[in-house]
Amino acid sequence: MASLPPNVHVSTHPCLQAKLSQLRSASTSSRETKQLVHEIATIIGCEALAKGLSIEETGI
């Protein structure tokens, strides 16, 4: 794989990889494509959000 810029993240999430495989399939219908794109966007969004979060300990 070529060297990527530091602002590029390559996801290895198994659910994302499975959905991308389904999306690439020639037998995927238009309706399935729309649903898969939505699900892929949700996974990517969750990954991006989680990466930006930090944990802060508080005393209770």
BADRENGU-12053 format. One record per residue: x, y, z of N, C-alpha, C, O in turn; residue number from 1; residue in one letter. Coordinates in steps of 0.001 Angstrom, whole numbers, plus 500000, padded with zeros to 6 digits. Example, Ala and Ser with C-alpha at 12.3 -4.5 7.8 and 13.67 -1.06 7.14 Angstrom:
REM residues 2
- n_xx | n_yy | n_zz | ca_xx | ca_yy | ca_zz | c_xx | c_yy | c_zz | o_xx | o_yy | o_zz | resi | resn
- 513190 | 494310 | 507800 | 512300 | 495500 | 507800 | 513200 | 496700 | 507800 | 514236 | 496681 | 508465 | 1 | A;
- 512850 | 497750 | 507080 | 513670 | 498940 | 507140 | 512900 | 500030 | 507870 | 513409 | 501138 | 508039 | 2 | S;
***
This chain:
REM residues 60
- n_xx | n_yy | n_zz | ca_xx | ca_yy | ca_zz | c_xx | c_yy | c_zz | o_xx | o_yy | o_zz | resi | resn
- 500851 | 498821 | 500000 | 500000 | 500000 | 500000 | 500892 | 501236 | 500000 | 501894 | 501284 | 500714 | 1 | M;
- 500538 | 502207 | 499222 | 501295 | 503453 | 499146 | 501178 | 504215 | 500457 | 500234 | 504033 | 501225 | 2 | A;
- 502153 | 505062 | 500688 | 502138 | 505875 | 501900 | 500984 | 506874 | 501832 | 500817 | 507583 | 500839 | 3 | S;
- 500200 | 506916 | 502892 | 499029 | 507791 | 502938 | 499326 | 509017 | 503790 | 500147 | 508954 | 504705 | 4 | L;
- 498665 | 510129 | 503495 | 498842 | 511330 | 504323 | 498387 | 511059 | 505758 | 497572 | 510165 | 505988 | 5 | P;
- 498900 | 511814 | 506716 | 498549 | 511569 | 508119 | 497071 | 511813 | 508447 | 496580 | 511319 | 509462 | 6 | P;
- 496366 | 512558 | 507613 | 494952 | 512828 | 507887 | 494018 | 511781 | 507270 | 492801 | 511967 | 507273 | 7 | N;
- 494570 | 510689 | 506744 | 493765 | 509614 | 506154 | 493735 | 508434 | 507118 | 494774 | 507992 | 507607 | 8 | V;
- 492537 | 507931 | 507386 | 492362 | 506771 | 508270 | 491782 | 505632 | 507439 | 490766 | 505803 | 506766 | 9 | H;
- 492424 | 504480 | 507488 | 491921 | 503294 | 506801 | 491268 | 502403 | 507852 | 491935 | 501894 | 508752 | 10 | V;
- 489975 | 502225 | 507728 | 489231 | 501439 | 508707 | 489394 | 499950 | 508433 | 489360 | 499504 | 507286 | 11 | S;
- 489570 | 499197 | 509501 | 489649 | 497738 | 509394 | 488481 | 497083 | 510133 | 488539 | 495903 | 510480 | 12 | T;
- 487427 | 497856 | 510368 | 486262 | 497348 | 511101 | 485615 | 496230 | 510281 | 485276 | 496443 | 509117 | 13 | H;
- 485438 | 495040 | 510869 | 484894 | 493907 | 510108 | 483494 | 494144 | 509553 | 483188 | 493696 | 508447 | 14 | P;
- 482642 | 494837 | 510299 | 481284 | 495114 | 509793 | 481343 | 496040 | 508584 | 480602 | 495861 | 507617 | 15 | C;
- 482223 | 497023 | 508646 | 482381 | 497953 | 507531 | 482889 | 497213 | 506296 | 482397 | 497437 | 505191 | 16 | L;
- 483861 | 496343 | 506480 | 484394 | 495584 | 505350 | 483325 | 494690 | 504726 | 483267 | 494557 | 503503 | 17 | Q;
- 482485 | 494081 | 505547 | 481413 | 493221 | 505033 | 480401 | 494035 | 504230 | 479956 | 493604 | 503166 | 18 | A;
- 480041 | 495207 | 504739 | 479063 | 496051 | 504049 | 479634 | 496596 | 502738 | 478909 | 496727 | 501751 | 19 | K;
- 480920 | 496911 | 502726 | 481552 | 497360 | 501485 | 481565 | 496238 | 500448 | 481376 | 496493 | 499259 | 20 | L;
- 481785 | 495009 | 500886 | 481736 | 493865 | 499967 | 480343 | 493704 | 499370 | 480200 | 493455 | 498173 | 21 | S;
- 479317 | 493848 | 500206 | 477937 | 493764 | 499714 | 477663 | 494886 | 498720 | 477004 | 494675 | 497702 | 22 | Q;
- 478172 | 496078 | 499018 | 477946 | 497237 | 498156 | 478579 | 497030 | 496780 | 478028 | 497470 | 495771 | 23 | L;
- 479730 | 496364 | 496738 | 480439 | 496122 | 495475 | 479775 | 495048 | 494616 | 480023 | 494975 | 493412 | 24 | R;
- 478941 | 494224 | 495222 | 478322 | 493115 | 494506 | 477416 | 493623 | 493384 | 476645 | 494565 | 493567 | 25 | S;
- 477523 | 492990 | 492236 | 476690 | 493368 | 491090 | 475218 | 493037 | 491332 | 474341 | 493606 | 490684 | 26 | A;
- 474947 | 492128 | 492251 | 473558 | 491725 | 492507 | 472862 | 492603 | 493554 | 471706 | 492348 | 493892 | 27 | S;
- 473540 | 493623 | 494069 | 472940 | 494511 | 495070 | 471934 | 495439 | 494398 | 472261 | 496133 | 493436 | 28 | T;
- 470710 | 495444 | 494913 | 469654 | 496281 | 494336 | 469840 | 497742 | 494743 | 470649 | 498058 | 495615 | 29 | S;
- 469082 | 498620 | 494101 | 469133 | 500048 | 494431 | 468719 | 500289 | 495877 | 469328 | 501093 | 496582 | 30 | S;
- 467694 | 499597 | 496304 | 467210 | 499745 | 497688 | 468285 | 499302 | 498687 | 468525 | 499979 | 499687 | 31 | R;
- 468930 | 498161 | 498408 | 470000 | 497670 | 499282 | 471187 | 498624 | 499283 | 471815 | 498836 | 500320 | 32 | E;
- 471496 | 499202 | 498122 | 472598 | 500156 | 498022 | 472355 | 501349 | 498926 | 473254 | 501778 | 499649 | 33 | T;
- 471154 | 501882 | 498889 | 470814 | 503037 | 499730 | 470962 | 502686 | 501208 | 471520 | 503469 | 501978 | 34 | K;
- 470468 | 501523 | 501607 | 470557 | 501089 | 503002 | 472011 | 500862 | 503412 | 472418 | 501252 | 504506 | 35 | Q;
- 472792 | 500233 | 502535 | 474200 | 499975 | 502843 | 474990 | 501271 | 502993 | 475826 | 501388 | 503889 | 36 | L;
- 474732 | 502240 | 502121 | 475425 | 503529 | 502221 | 475099 | 504189 | 503560 | 475978 | 504765 | 504200 | 37 | V;
- 473853 | 504107 | 503976 | 473454 | 504668 | 505274 | 474188 | 503958 | 506420 | 474700 | 504612 | 507329 | 38 | H;
- 474236 | 502635 | 506376 | 474900 | 501866 | 507428 | 476405 | 502128 | 507450 | 477004 | 502229 | 508521 | 39 | E;
- 477014 | 502237 | 506272 | 478448 | 502527 | 506177 | 478743 | 503906 | 506751 | 479714 | 504083 | 507487 | 40 | I;
- 477913 | 504874 | 506417 | 478101 | 506234 | 506940 | 477977 | 506258 | 508459 | 478703 | 506991 | 509130 | 41 | A;
- 477065 | 505465 | 509001 | 476896 | 505394 | 510452 | 478146 | 504822 | 511118 | 478609 | 505353 | 512127 | 42 | T;
- 478687 | 503754 | 510566 | 479899 | 503143 | 511129 | 481067 | 504120 | 511061 | 481801 | 504280 | 512037 | 43 | I;
- 481244 | 504771 | 509919 | 482342 | 505729 | 509765 | 482167 | 506896 | 510730 | 483134 | 507358 | 511334 | 44 | I;
- 480939 | 507367 | 510874 | 480666 | 508462 | 511801 | 480979 | 508086 | 513239 | 481557 | 508880 | 513981 | 45 | G;
- 480600 | 506882 | 513630 | 480891 | 506412 | 514996 | 482391 | 506298 | 515229 | 482883 | 506668 | 516295 | 46 | C;
- 483120 | 505789 | 514242 | 484576 | 505693 | 514364 | 485196 | 507075 | 514517 | 486076 | 507272 | 515354 | 47 | E;
- 484745 | 508025 | 513719 | 485290 | 509385 | 513775 | 484977 | 510036 | 515114 | 485831 | 510701 | 515701 | 48 | A;
- 483767 | 509848 | 515592 | 483372 | 510423 | 516876 | 484186 | 509812 | 518015 | 484668 | 510531 | 518891 | 49 | L;
- 484337 | 508493 | 518006 | 485079 | 507806 | 519065 | 486547 | 508220 | 519077 | 487157 | 508319 | 520141 | 50 | A;
- 487104 | 508458 | 517913 | 488513 | 508861 | 517833 | 488722 | 510233 | 518470 | 489783 | 510498 | 519036 | 51 | K;
- 487731 | 511095 | 518383 | 487851 | 512446 | 518912 | 487502 | 512571 | 520383 | 487701 | 513629 | 520980 | 52 | G;
- 486981 | 511497 | 520978 | 486594 | 511550 | 522389 | 487777 | 511207 | 523284 | 488650 | 510422 | 522911 | 53 | L;
- 487790 | 511800 | 524455 | 488820 | 511458 | 525433 | 488143 | 511092 | 526749 | 487013 | 511496 | 527022 | 54 | S;
- 488849 | 510331 | 527543 | 488319 | 509891 | 528827 | 488912 | 510769 | 529917 | 490120 | 510998 | 529970 | 55 | I;
- 488046 | 511248 | 530770 | 488486 | 512083 | 531884 | 487961 | 511471 | 533173 | 486755 | 511287 | 533336 | 56 | E;
- 488872 | 511158 | 534086 | 488453 | 510580 | 535356 | 487947 | 511675 | 536281 | 488541 | 512748 | 536388 | 57 | E;
- 486847 | 511381 | 536940 | 486294 | 512317 | 537919 | 486048 | 511573 | 539216 | 485727 | 510385 | 539210 | 58 | T;
- 486198 | 512265 | 540312 | 485937 | 511645 | 541606 | 484469 | 511757 | 541950 | 483856 | 512811 | 541780 | 59 | G;
- 483919 | 510680 | 542428 | 482508 | 510695 | 542807 | 482408 | 510538 | 544310 | 481305 | 510523 | 544857 | 60 | I;
***
